[in-house]
Amino acid sequence: LAHGEIGPWAEVIVTASGIPEPIATAWRGLERHLALVTHHHRFVAEIDGLPVAAASLHLHHHLGWLRAGSVLPSHRGRGIQRALITHRAERARAMDANLVGASAIEGGVSAANLESLGFRRVGTRRSYRAEPPA
């Protein structure tokens, strides 16, 4: 998507990721702001003119960071995520990134796709869930 262009990017991510309300509404609203940020690039993959996947690339200080790669469940297993990873990494390098990175859930499909495309793990981030007291 061009800078300033609002498209199906957020809706694809919300649908593909099963993001619940009210977080889904926040994601949809976020696109208007991201569309104006010059170092944030949004991508939508289409099949027969229909959006089936979305992802983004954040560029800052010669670092490209791949974010928010999401493929609709009905279109998974076709190599779309791998194509989006490859395309975003190439775009980052074309825009003078000398390092490209991403994060993914350990053992997940995204991690496997990243590793199969030459990305290597440099660290492990832990997530913790805190439940409010009863």
N, CA, C and O atoms as a GROMACS GRO file, in nm:
protein
  536
    1LEU      N    1   0.084  -0.119   0.000
    1LEU     CA    2   0.000   0.000   0.000
    1LEU      C    3   0.088   0.124   0.000
    1LEU      O    4   0.194   0.126   0.062
    2ALA      N    5   0.044   0.225  -0.069
    2ALA     CA    6   0.119   0.351  -0.073
    2ALA      C    7   0.101   0.424   0.060
    2ALA      O    8   0.002   0.405   0.131
    3HIS      N    9   0.199   0.510   0.092
    3HIS     CA   10   0.185   0.592   0.213
    3HIS      C   11   0.059   0.676   0.200
    3HIS      O   12   0.034   0.737   0.096
    4GLY      N   13  -0.017   0.680   0.304
    4GLY     CA   14  -0.142   0.755   0.305
    4GLY      C   15  -0.261   0.674   0.258
    4GLY      O   16  -0.375   0.715   0.280
    5GLU      N   17  -0.238   0.561   0.193
    5GLU     CA   18  -0.346   0.477   0.142
    5GLU      C   19  -0.401   0.388   0.253
    5GLU      O   20  -0.326   0.324   0.326
    6ILE      N   21  -0.531   0.385   0.264
    6ILE     CA   22  -0.597   0.297   0.359
    6ILE      C   23  -0.659   0.183   0.278
    6ILE      O   24  -0.733   0.206   0.183
    7GLY      N   25  -0.626   0.062   0.317
    7GLY     CA   26  -0.677  -0.053   0.244
    7GLY      C   27  -0.724  -0.160   0.340
    7GLY      O   28  -0.762  -0.131   0.454
    8PRO      N   29  -0.722  -0.284   0.295
    8PRO     CA   30  -0.772  -0.394   0.378
    8PRO      C   31  -0.669  -0.448   0.477
    8PRO      O   32  -0.694  -0.551   0.540
    9TRP      N   33  -0.554  -0.382   0.491
    9TRP     CA   34  -0.444  -0.433   0.573
    9TRP      C   35  -0.489  -0.473   0.713
    9TRP      O   36  -0.470  -0.588   0.754
   10ALA      N   37  -0.548  -0.382   0.787
   10ALA     CA   38  -0.586  -0.410   0.926
   10ALA      C   39  -0.695  -0.516   0.933
   10ALA      O   40  -0.692  -0.603   1.020
   11GLU      N   41  -0.790  -0.511   0.843
   11GLU     CA   42  -0.899  -0.608   0.846
   11GLU      C   43  -0.848  -0.750   0.821
   11GLU      O   44  -0.895  -0.844   0.885
   12VAL      N   45  -0.753  -0.765   0.730
   12VAL     CA   46  -0.695  -0.897   0.706
   12VAL      C   47  -0.624  -0.947   0.831
   12VAL      O   48  -0.640  -1.064   0.869
   13ILE      N   49  -0.548  -0.862   0.896
   13ILE     CA   50  -0.476  -0.902   1.018
   13ILE      C   51  -0.574  -0.941   1.128
   13ILE      O   52  -0.555  -1.043   1.195
   14VAL      N   53  -0.678  -0.861   1.148
   14VAL     CA   54  -0.778  -0.890   1.251
   14VAL      C   55  -0.845  -1.024   1.223
   14VAL      O   56  -0.860  -1.106   1.314
   15THR      N   57  -0.885  -1.047   1.099
   15THR     CA   58  -0.954  -1.170   1.064
   15THR      C   59  -0.861  -1.291   1.071
   15THR      O   60  -0.896  -1.393   1.129
   16ALA      N   61  -0.742  -1.278   1.013
   16ALA     CA   62  -0.648  -1.390   1.009
   16ALA      C   63  -0.600  -1.430   1.147
   16ALA      O   64  -0.576  -1.548   1.174
   17SER      N   65  -0.587  -1.334   1.235
   17SER     CA   66  -0.534  -1.360   1.369
   17SER      C   67  -0.642  -1.388   1.472
   17SER      O   68  -0.611  -1.424   1.586
   18GLY      N   69  -0.768  -1.371   1.434
   18GLY     CA   70  -0.876  -1.393   1.529
   18GLY      C   71  -0.873  -1.296   1.645
   18GLY      O   72  -0.902  -1.333   1.759
   19ILE      N   73  -0.838  -1.172   1.616
   19ILE     CA   74  -0.827  -1.070   1.721
   19ILE      C   75  -0.968  -1.033   1.769
   19ILE      O   76  -1.052  -0.994   1.688
   20PRO      N   77  -0.994  -1.044   1.898
   20PRO     CA   78  -1.128  -1.015   1.950
   20PRO      C   79  -1.151  -0.865   1.969
   20PRO      O   80  -1.057  -0.786   1.975
   21GLU      N   81  -1.278  -0.829   1.979
   21GLU     CA   82  -1.314  -0.692   2.016
   21GLU      C   83  -1.281  -0.672   2.163
   21GLU      O   84  -1.285  -0.771   2.237
   22PRO      N   85  -1.249  -0.557   2.210
   22PRO     CA   86  -1.236  -0.429   2.140
   22PRO      C   87  -1.099  -0.408   2.076
   22PRO      O   88  -1.073  -0.304   2.016
   23ILE      N   89  -1.011  -0.508   2.088
   23ILE     CA   90  -0.876  -0.494   2.031
   23ILE      C   91  -0.884  -0.485   1.879
   23ILE      O   92  -0.806  -0.412   1.818
   24ALA      N   93  -0.978  -0.557   1.818
   24ALA     CA   94  -0.992  -0.553   1.672
   24ALA      C   95  -1.024  -0.412   1.624
   24ALA      O   96  -0.970  -0.367   1.523
   25THR      N   97  -1.110  -0.343   1.695
   25THR     CA   98  -1.143  -0.205   1.658
   25THR      C   99  -1.020  -0.116   1.668
   25THR      O  100  -0.999  -0.028   1.584
   26ALA      N  101  -0.939  -0.138   1.770
   26ALA     CA  102  -0.816  -0.058   1.785
   26ALA      C  103  -0.721  -0.084   1.669
   26ALA      O  104  -0.660   0.010   1.618
   27TRP      N  105  -0.708  -0.210   1.626
   27TRP     CA  106  -0.622  -0.242   1.511
   27TRP      C  107  -0.671  -0.170   1.385
   27TRP      O  108  -0.592  -0.112   1.310
   28ARG      N  109  -0.802  -0.175   1.363
   28ARG     CA  110  -0.856  -0.108   1.244
   28ARG      C  111  -0.828   0.042   1.248
   28ARG      O  112  -0.794   0.101   1.145
   29GLY      N  113  -0.840   0.103   1.364
   29GLY     CA  114  -0.812   0.246   1.379
   29GLY      C  115  -0.665   0.279   1.364
   29GLY      O  116  -0.630   0.389   1.323
   30LEU      N  117  -0.580   0.184   1.397
   30LEU     CA  118  -0.436   0.205   1.388
   30LEU      C  119  -0.389   0.227   1.245
   30LEU      O  120  -0.293   0.301   1.221
   31GLU      N  121  -0.456   0.164   1.149
   31GLU     CA  122  -0.410   0.175   1.010
   31GLU      C  123  -0.407   0.319   0.962
   31GLU      O  124  -0.314   0.356   0.889
   32ARG      N  125  -0.503   0.400   0.999
   32ARG     CA  126  -0.505   0.541   0.956
   32ARG      C  127  -0.377   0.612   0.997
   32ARG      O  128  -0.324   0.694   0.922
   33HIS      N  129  -0.327   0.580   1.114
   33HIS     CA  130  -0.206   0.644   1.165
   33HIS      C  131  -0.080   0.586   1.100
   33HIS      O  132   0.011   0.660   1.062
   34LEU      N  133  -0.075   0.454   1.087
   34LEU     CA  134   0.042   0.391   1.026
   34LEU      C  135   0.058   0.431   0.880
   34LEU      O  136   0.170   0.438   0.829
   35ALA      N  137  -0.052   0.458   0.814
   35ALA     CA  138  -0.047   0.497   0.672
   35ALA      C  139   0.030   0.627   0.652
   35ALA      O  140   0.079   0.653   0.542
   36LEU      N  141   0.040   0.707   0.755
   36LEU     CA  142   0.107   0.837   0.745
   36LEU      C  143   0.253   0.835   0.790
   36LEU      O  144   0.325   0.933   0.771
   37VAL      N  145   0.296   0.726   0.848
   37VAL     CA  146   0.432   0.716   0.903
   37VAL      C  147   0.527   0.672   0.791
   37VAL      O  148   0.508   0.566   0.731
   38THR      N  149   0.629   0.752   0.764
   38THR     CA  150   0.715   0.725   0.649
   38THR      C  151   0.804   0.603   0.667
   38THR      O  152   0.848   0.545   0.567
   39HIS      N  153   0.832   0.561   0.790
   39HIS     CA  154   0.919   0.445   0.809
   39HIS      C  155   0.842   0.316   0.830
   39HIS      O  156   0.901   0.212   0.860
   40HIS      N  157   0.710   0.320   0.814
   40HIS     CA  158   0.627   0.201   0.828
   40HIS      C  159   0.562   0.170   0.693
   40HIS      O  160   0.497   0.255   0.633
   41HIS      N  161   0.581   0.047   0.646
   41HIS     CA  162   0.532   0.007   0.514
   41HIS      C  163   0.438  -0.112   0.531
   41HIS      O  164   0.473  -0.211   0.596
   42ARG      N  165   0.319  -0.102   0.473
   42ARG     CA  166   0.217  -0.207   0.483
   42ARG      C  167   0.204  -0.279   0.350
   42ARG      O  168   0.213  -0.218   0.244
   43PHE      N  169   0.182  -0.409   0.358
   43PHE     CA  170   0.172  -0.493   0.239
   43PHE      C  171   0.046  -0.578   0.248
   43PHE      O  172   0.009  -0.626   0.355
   44VAL      N  173  -0.020  -0.596   0.134
   44VAL     CA  174  -0.136  -0.683   0.125
   44VAL      C  175  -0.114  -0.776   0.006
   44VAL      O  176  -0.082  -0.731  -0.104
   45ALA      N  177  -0.130  -0.906   0.029
   45ALA     CA  178  -0.120  -1.005  -0.079
   45ALA      C  179  -0.261  -1.038  -0.125
   45ALA      O  180  -0.352  -1.055  -0.044
   46GLU      N  181  -0.278  -1.047  -0.256
   46GLU     CA  182  -0.410  -1.076  -0.313
   46GLU      C  183  -0.404  -1.199  -0.402
   46GLU      O  184  -0.302  -1.228  -0.463
   47ILE      N  185  -0.514  -1.269  -0.408
   47ILE     CA  186  -0.535  -1.377  -0.504
   47ILE      C  187  -0.664  -1.344  -0.576
   47ILE      O  188  -0.768  -1.328  -0.513
   48ASP      N  189  -0.658  -1.336  -0.708
   48ASP     CA  190  -0.774  -1.300  -0.790
   48ASP      C  191  -0.840  -1.172  -0.742
   48ASP      O  192  -0.963  -1.160  -0.742
   49GLY      N  193  -0.758  -1.075  -0.699
   49GLY     CA  194  -0.808  -0.945  -0.657
   49GLY      C  195  -0.862  -0.939  -0.515
   49GLY      O  196  -0.908  -0.834  -0.471
   50LEU      N  197  -0.858  -1.051  -0.443
   50LEU     CA  198  -0.909  -1.053  -0.306
   50LEU      C  199  -0.793  -1.055  -0.208
   50LEU      O  200  -0.701  -1.135  -0.224
   51PRO      N  201  -0.796  -0.970  -0.105
   51PRO     CA  202  -0.688  -0.969  -0.006
   51PRO      C  203  -0.692  -1.097   0.077
   51PRO      O  204  -0.795  -1.134   0.132
   52VAL      N  205  -0.575  -1.165   0.086
   52VAL     CA  206  -0.568  -1.291   0.159
   52VAL      C  207  -0.460  -1.290   0.267
   52VAL      O  208  -0.455  -1.380   0.350
   53ALA      N  209  -0.373  -1.189   0.266
   53ALA     CA  210  -0.266  -1.181   0.364
   53ALA      C  211  -0.221  -1.036   0.378
   53ALA      O  212  -0.241  -0.954   0.288
   54ALA      N  213  -0.162  -1.007   0.492
   54ALA     CA  214  -0.112  -0.872   0.518
   54ALA      C  215   0.012  -0.881   0.605
   54ALA      O  216   0.030  -0.977   0.680
   55ALA      N  217   0.096  -0.780   0.594
   55ALA     CA  218   0.219  -0.776   0.673
   55ALA      C  219   0.271  -0.633   0.672
   55ALA      O  220   0.220  -0.548   0.599
   56SER      N  221   0.373  -0.608   0.753
   56SER     CA  222   0.432  -0.475   0.752
   56SER      C  223   0.583  -0.483   0.770
   56SER      O  224   0.638  -0.586   0.809
   57LEU      N  225   0.647  -0.372   0.739
   57LEU     CA  226   0.792  -0.356   0.751
   57LEU      C  227   0.817  -0.222   0.818
   57LEU      O  228   0.766  -0.119   0.773
   58HIS      N  229   0.894  -0.224   0.923
   58HIS     CA  230   0.930  -0.102   0.996
   58HIS      C  231   1.078  -0.078   0.970
   58HIS      O  232   1.161  -0.166   0.997
   59LEU      N  233   1.113   0.039   0.919
   59LEU     CA  234   1.252   0.073   0.891
   59LEU      C  235   1.298   0.187   0.981
   59LEU      O  236   1.231   0.290   0.992
   60HIS      N  237   1.414   0.167   1.045
   60HIS     CA  238   1.466   0.271   1.132
   60HIS      C  239   1.616   0.248   1.150
   60HIS      O  240   1.658   0.138   1.186
   61HIS      N  241   1.695   0.350   1.126
   61HIS     CA  242   1.841   0.343   1.144
   61HIS      C  243   1.902   0.220   1.075
   61HIS      O  244   1.981   0.147   1.135
   62HIS      N  245   1.866   0.199   0.951
   62HIS     CA  246   1.920   0.089   0.869
   62HIS      C  247   1.884  -0.049   0.921
   62HIS      O  248   1.951  -0.147   0.889
   63LEU      N  249   1.778  -0.058   1.000
   63LEU     CA  250   1.727  -0.186   1.047
   63LEU      C  251   1.587  -0.204   0.991
   63LEU      O  252   1.502  -0.116   1.006
   64GLY      N  253   1.563  -0.317   0.928
   64GLY     CA  254   1.429  -0.352   0.882
   64GLY      C  255   1.370  -0.455   0.975
   64GLY      O  256   1.432  -0.559   1.000
   65TRP      N  257   1.251  -0.430   1.027
   65TRP     CA  258   1.187  -0.524   1.118
   65TRP      C  259   1.055  -0.569   1.057
   65TRP      O  260   0.966  -0.487   1.032
   66LEU      N  261   1.043  -0.699   1.034
   66LEU     CA  262   0.922  -0.757   0.975
   66LEU      C  263   0.818  -0.774   1.085
   66LEU      O  264   0.846  -0.831   1.190
   67ARG      N  265   0.698  -0.724   1.060
   67ARG     CA  266   0.592  -0.728   1.161
   67ARG      C  267   0.461  -0.776   1.101
   67ARG      O  268   0.438  -0.768   0.980
   68ALA      N  269   0.377  -0.827   1.188
   68ALA     CA  270   0.233  -0.849   1.162
   68ALA      C  271   0.204  -0.932   1.038
   68ALA      O  272   0.107  -0.905   0.968
   69GLY      N  273   0.284  -1.034   1.010
   69GLY     CA  274   0.254  -1.121   0.896
   69GLY      C  275   0.135  -1.211   0.928
   69GLY      O  276   0.141  -1.290   1.022
   70SER      N  277   0.028  -1.199   0.851
   70SER     CA  278  -0.095  -1.274   0.877
   70SER      C  279  -0.156  -1.321   0.746
   70SER      O  280  -0.169  -1.244   0.651
   71VAL      N  281  -0.193  -1.449   0.742
   71VAL     CA  282  -0.257  -1.507   0.624
   71VAL      C  283  -0.393  -1.562   0.666
   71VAL      O  284  -0.404  -1.628   0.769
   72LEU      N  285  -0.496  -1.534   0.587
   72LEU     CA  286  -0.628  -1.586   0.619
   72LEU      C  287  -0.622  -1.738   0.626
   72LEU      O  288  -0.555  -1.800   0.544
   73PRO      N  289  -0.690  -1.800   0.722
   73PRO     CA  290  -0.684  -1.945   0.738
   73PRO      C  291  -0.716  -2.022   0.609
   73PRO      O  292  -0.656  -2.127   0.584
   74SER      N  293  -0.808  -1.972   0.529
   74SER     CA  294  -0.847  -2.041   0.406
   74SER      C  295  -0.737  -2.041   0.300
   74SER      O  296  -0.748  -2.112   0.200
   75HIS      N  297  -0.632  -1.963   0.320
   75HIS     CA  298  -0.525  -1.953   0.221
   75HIS      C  299  -0.388  -1.994   0.275
   75HIS      O  300  -0.286  -1.971   0.210
   76ARG      N  301  -0.386  -2.052   0.392
   76ARG     CA  302  -0.258  -2.096   0.450
   76ARG      C  303  -0.208  -2.221   0.378
   76ARG      O  304  -0.284  -2.295   0.316
   77GLY      N  305  -0.077  -2.241   0.389
   77GLY     CA  306  -0.016  -2.359   0.328
   77GLY      C  307   0.016  -2.344   0.181
   77GLY      O  308   0.046  -2.442   0.114
   78ARG      N  309   0.008  -2.223   0.129
   78ARG     CA  310   0.034  -2.198  -0.013
   78ARG      C  311   0.163  -2.119  -0.037
   78ARG      O  312   0.193  -2.083  -0.150
   79GLY      N  313   0.239  -2.092   0.069
   79GLY     CA  314   0.364  -2.017   0.054
   79GLY      C  315   0.347  -1.867   0.056
   79GLY      O  316   0.442  -1.795   0.025
   80ILE      N  317   0.230  -1.818   0.091
   80ILE     CA  318   0.204  -1.674   0.089
   80ILE      C  319   0.287  -1.603   0.195
   80ILE      O  320   0.346  -1.498   0.169
   81GLN      N  321   0.292  -1.659   0.315
   81GLN     CA  322   0.371  -1.594   0.420
   81GLN      C  323   0.519  -1.590   0.382
   81GLN      O  324   0.586  -1.488   0.402
   82ARG      N  325   0.570  -1.698   0.327
   82ARG     CA  326   0.710  -1.701   0.284
   82ARG      C  327   0.735  -1.594   0.177
   82ARG      O  328   0.839  -1.528   0.179
   83ALA      N  329   0.641  -1.578   0.085
   83ALA     CA  330   0.656  -1.476  -0.020
   83ALA      C  331   0.657  -1.336   0.042
   83ALA      O  332   0.734  -1.251   0.000
   84LEU      N  333   0.572  -1.313   0.141
   84LEU     CA  334   0.569  -1.182   0.207
   84LEU      C  335   0.696  -1.156   0.287
   84LEU      O  336   0.746  -1.044   0.290
   85ILE      N  337   0.750  -1.259   0.351
   85ILE     CA  338   0.876  -1.244   0.423
   85ILE      C  339   0.986  -1.206   0.325
   85ILE      O  340   1.061  -1.111   0.348
   86THR      N  341   0.996  -1.280   0.216
   86THR     CA  342   1.099  -1.255   0.115
   86THR      C  343   1.086  -1.115   0.056
   86THR      O  344   1.184  -1.042   0.045
   87HIS      N  345   0.965  -1.077   0.020
   87HIS     CA  346   0.943  -0.946  -0.042
   87HIS      C  347   0.979  -0.832   0.054
   87HIS      O  348   1.044  -0.736   0.014
   88ARG      N  349   0.937  -0.844   0.179
   88ARG     CA  350   0.968  -0.738   0.276
   88ARG      C  351   1.117  -0.729   0.304
   88ARG      O  352   1.170  -0.619   0.318
   89ALA      N  353   1.184  -0.842   0.312
   89ALA     CA  354   1.330  -0.841   0.335
   89ALA      C  355   1.401  -0.776   0.217
   89ALA      O  356   1.495  -0.698   0.236
   90GLU      N  357   1.358  -0.807   0.095
   90GLU     CA  358   1.417  -0.745  -0.024
   90GLU      C  359   1.392  -0.596  -0.026
   90GLU      O  360   1.481  -0.518  -0.058
   91ARG      N  361   1.270  -0.554   0.008
   91ARG     CA  362   1.238  -0.410   0.013
   91ARG      C  363   1.322  -0.339   0.118
   91ARG      O  364   1.370  -0.228   0.095
   92ALA      N  365   1.341  -0.403   0.233
   92ALA     CA  366   1.423  -0.343   0.339
   92ALA      C  367   1.565  -0.322   0.290
   92ALA      O  368   1.623  -0.215   0.312
   93ARG      N  369   1.621  -0.421   0.225
   93ARG     CA  370   1.758  -0.408   0.174
   93ARG      C  371   1.766  -0.301   0.066
   93ARG      O  372   1.864  -0.227   0.058
   94ALA      N  373   1.663  -0.293  -0.018
   94ALA     CA  374   1.660  -0.191  -0.123
   94ALA      C  375   1.651  -0.050  -0.064
   94ALA      O  376   1.688   0.048  -0.128
   95MET      N  377   1.601  -0.040   0.058
   95MET     CA  378   1.589   0.089   0.126
   95MET      C  379   1.702   0.107   0.228
   95MET      O  380   1.686   0.176   0.328
   96ASP      N  381   1.815   0.044   0.200
   96ASP     CA  382   1.939   0.061   0.276
   96ASP      C  383   1.941  -0.001   0.415
   96ASP      O  384   2.020   0.042   0.500
   97ALA      N  385   1.858  -0.099   0.441
   97ALA     CA  386   1.868  -0.172   0.568
   97ALA      C  387   1.987  -0.266   0.558
   97ALA      O  388   1.999  -0.341   0.461
   98ASN      N  389   2.075  -0.262   0.657
   98ASN     CA  390   2.188  -0.355   0.657
   98ASN      C  391   2.164  -0.472   0.752
   98ASN      O  392   2.249  -0.559   0.766
   99LEU      N  393   2.048  -0.472   0.817
   99LEU     CA  394   2.008  -0.582   0.904
   99LEU      C  395   1.856  -0.593   0.897
   99LEU      O  396   1.786  -0.493   0.906
  100VAL      N  397   1.807  -0.715   0.880
  100VAL     CA  398   1.662  -0.739   0.876
  100VAL      C  399   1.630  -0.844   0.981
  100VAL      O  400   1.697  -0.948   0.989
  101GLY      N  401   1.529  -0.818   1.062
  101GLY     CA  402   1.492  -0.911   1.168
  101GLY      C  403   1.342  -0.925   1.180
  101GLY      O  404   1.265  -0.857   1.113
  102ALA      N  405   1.303  -1.016   1.268
  102ALA     CA  406   1.162  -1.043   1.294
  102ALA      C  407   1.152  -1.115   1.427
  102ALA      O  408   1.252  -1.158   1.483
  103SER      N  409   1.031  -1.128   1.476
  103SER     CA  410   1.009  -1.212   1.593
  103SER      C  411   0.895  -1.307   1.560
  103SER      O  412   0.806  -1.275   1.480
  104ALA      N  413   0.898  -1.424   1.621
  104ALA     CA  414   0.795  -1.525   1.597
  104ALA      C  415   0.785  -1.615   1.719
  104ALA      O  416   0.878  -1.623   1.800
  105ILE      N  417   0.674  -1.680   1.731
  105ILE     CA  418   0.653  -1.773   1.842
  105ILE      C  419   0.739  -1.897   1.818
  105ILE      O  420   0.733  -1.960   1.712
  106GLU      N  421   0.818  -1.930   1.918
  106GLU     CA  422   0.909  -2.043   1.908
  106GLU      C  423   0.831  -2.170   1.874
  106GLU      O  424   0.732  -2.203   1.938
  107GLY      N  425   0.879  -2.242   1.771
  107GLY     CA  426   0.816  -2.366   1.730
  107GLY      C  427   0.696  -2.348   1.639
  107GLY      O  428   0.636  -2.447   1.595
  108GLY      N  429   0.659  -2.224   1.609
  108GLY     CA  430   0.543  -2.198   1.525
  108GLY      C  431   0.576  -2.195   1.377
  108GLY      O  432   0.692  -2.203   1.338
  109VAL      N  433   0.473  -2.185   1.295
  109VAL     CA  434   0.488  -2.182   1.150
  109VAL      C  435   0.572  -2.062   1.107
  109VAL      O  436   0.658  -2.075   1.020
  110SER      N  437   0.548  -1.946   1.166
  110SER     CA  438   0.624  -1.827   1.128
  110SER      C  439   0.772  -1.845   1.157
  110SER      O  440   0.856  -1.807   1.075
  111ALA      N  441   0.804  -1.901   1.272
  111ALA     CA  442   0.945  -1.926   1.306
  111ALA      C  443   1.008  -2.021   1.205
  111ALA      O  444   1.121  -1.999   1.161
  112ALA      N  445   0.936  -2.126   1.169
  112ALA     CA  446   0.988  -2.222   1.070
  112ALA      C  447   1.008  -2.155   0.935
  112ALA      O  448   1.109  -2.180   0.868
  113ASN      N  449   0.914  -2.071   0.894
  113ASN     CA  450   0.928  -2.000   0.766
  113ASN      C  451   1.048  -1.907   0.768
  113ASN      O  452   1.125  -1.903   0.671
  114LEU      N  453   1.065  -1.833   0.875
  114LEU     CA  454   1.180  -1.742   0.886
  114LEU      C  455   1.311  -1.819   0.879
  114LEU      O  456   1.402  -1.780   0.806
  115GLU      N  457   1.321  -1.927   0.954
  115GLU     CA  458   1.444  -2.006   0.955
  115GLU      C  459   1.471  -2.069   0.819
  115GLU      O  460   1.586  -2.075   0.776
  116SER      N  461   1.367  -2.115   0.751
  116SER     CA  462   1.387  -2.177   0.619
  116SER      C  463   1.432  -2.076   0.515
  116SER      O  464   1.489  -2.113   0.412
  117LEU      N  465   1.408  -1.948   0.541
  117LEU     CA  466   1.448  -1.842   0.449
  117LEU      C  467   1.582  -1.778   0.488
  117LEU      O  468   1.621  -1.676   0.432
  118GLY      N  469   1.650  -1.839   0.585
  118GLY     CA  470   1.784  -1.793   0.620
  118GLY      C  471   1.794  -1.706   0.743
  118GLY      O  472   1.904  -1.668   0.782
  119PHE      N  473   1.682  -1.673   0.805
  119PHE     CA  474   1.689  -1.598   0.930
  119PHE      C  475   1.735  -1.695   1.038
  119PHE      O  476   1.701  -1.814   1.036
  120ARG      N  477   1.812  -1.644   1.132
  120ARG     CA  478   1.856  -1.732   1.241
  120ARG      C  479   1.817  -1.671   1.374
  120ARG      O  480   1.808  -1.549   1.390
  121ARG      N  481   1.793  -1.758   1.469
  121ARG     CA  482   1.751  -1.714   1.601
  121ARG      C  483   1.871  -1.654   1.674
  121ARG      O  484   1.978  -1.714   1.679
  122VAL      N  485   1.851  -1.536   1.730
  122VAL     CA  486   1.958  -1.472   1.808
  122VAL      C  487   1.917  -1.456   1.954
  122VAL      O  488   1.998  -1.416   2.037
  123GLY      N  489   1.793  -1.487   1.985
  123GLY     CA  490   1.749  -1.476   2.123
  123GLY      C  491   1.609  -1.531   2.139
  123GLY      O  492   1.540  -1.558   2.041
  124THR      N  493   1.569  -1.547   2.262
  124THR     CA  494   1.435  -1.594   2.294
  124THR      C  495   1.371  -1.495   2.390
  124THR      O  496   1.428  -1.461   2.494
  125ARG      N  497   1.254  -1.452   2.354
  125ARG     CA  498   1.178  -1.358   2.439
  125ARG      C  499   1.070  -1.438   2.511
  125ARG      O  500   1.002  -1.520   2.450
  126ARG      N  501   1.055  -1.413   2.634
  126ARG     CA  502   0.953  -1.481   2.713
  126ARG      C  503   0.832  -1.390   2.728
  126ARG      O  504   0.845  -1.268   2.741
  127SER      N  505   0.715  -1.450   2.726
  127SER     CA  506   0.591  -1.377   2.750
  127SER      C  507   0.531  -1.427   2.880
  127SER      O  508   0.532  -1.547   2.908
  128TYR      N  509   0.480  -1.336   2.956
  128TYR     CA  510   0.418  -1.370   3.083
  128TYR      C  511   0.278  -1.312   3.087
  128TYR      O  512   0.252  -1.203   3.036
  129ARG      N  513   0.189  -1.386   3.146
  129ARG     CA  514   0.052  -1.339   3.160
  129ARG      C  515   0.026  -1.314   3.308
  129ARG      O  516   0.049  -1.401   3.392
  130ALA      N  517  -0.021  -1.198   3.339
  130ALA     CA  518  -0.052  -1.162   3.477
  130ALA      C  519  -0.203  -1.150   3.491
  130ALA      O  520  -0.267  -1.070   3.423
  131GLU      N  521  -0.258  -1.228   3.577
  131GLU     CA  522  -0.402  -1.222   3.604
  131GLU      C  523  -0.427  -1.126   3.719
  131GLU      O  524  -0.356  -1.130   3.820
  132PRO      N  525  -0.525  -1.040   3.706
  132PRO     CA  526  -0.556  -0.949   3.818
  132PRO      C  527  -0.606  -1.030   3.937
  132PRO      O  528  -0.667  -1.136   3.920
  133PRO      N  529  -0.581  -0.980   4.056
  133PRO     CA  530  -0.630  -1.052   4.175
  133PRO      C  531  -0.782  -1.060   4.175
  133PRO      O  532  -0.851  -0.970   4.127
  134ALA      N  533  -0.831  -1.168   4.229
  134ALA     CA  534  -0.977  -1.190   4.232
  134ALA      C  535  -1.048  -1.096   4.326
  134ALA      O  536  -1.170  -1.101   4.339
   0.00000   0.00000   0.00000
